Amino acid sequence: MRIHVNFVVLDPARAPKSHKRKYTIRSRMAETDRQAPNPRRSPSPSPPTDYGAFVLAALARHTHTSGSINQRVLRQCLALASSYLITDTTMNPEHGLCNWHTGFNQLIDVLVVLHKRGELELDTVNAASRACSECWTVAGSWREMDAGRESVRGVATRLKGLLDENGKTYHGGRVYVP
């Protein structure tokens, strides 16, 4: 593929009338290109992610509209846990892990409430188990996330308390085990 760019620099006094307007537009464009970059035009850094805030917002938005807890939304939030573990801790080294821990535990709090009401679905338990497995793997991949494993261990212990006596099923249905 060939791209041809032609630059014509005309002296406005000698340019034909039909080209004077084109010349002034081109010269203005050339002048703006030579100016220092506009700081307002440069992209601003992305704000750090916050899993805790995301979980609260997602659950509040969907609970407010329907009045009950939408477990599909809950499962989607759980599916994003490992991604948020990475982004929260890398974009906000000081508080990211704490934000992620807060969000993950809020989700498990909701699961416990649903379990006590008898409304918790097997798919949601499986999503939580899968999220624990993924987060455990992610937290073990970087030294900086060792504390993340402790959070996952705490969540997994709480989840295990919801399972049937055999520790492998929930209301008779097989639970995801990595």
Secondary structure, 3 states (H helix, E strand, C coil): CCCCCCCCCCCCCCCCHHHHHHHHHHHHHHHHHHCCCCCCCCCCCCCCCCHHHHHHHHHHHHHHHHCCCCHHHHHHHHHCHHHHHHHHHHHCCCCHHHHHHHHHHHHHHHHHHHHHHCCCCHHHHHHHHHHHHHHHHHHHHCHHHHHHHHHHHHHHHHHHCCCCCCCCEECCEECCCC
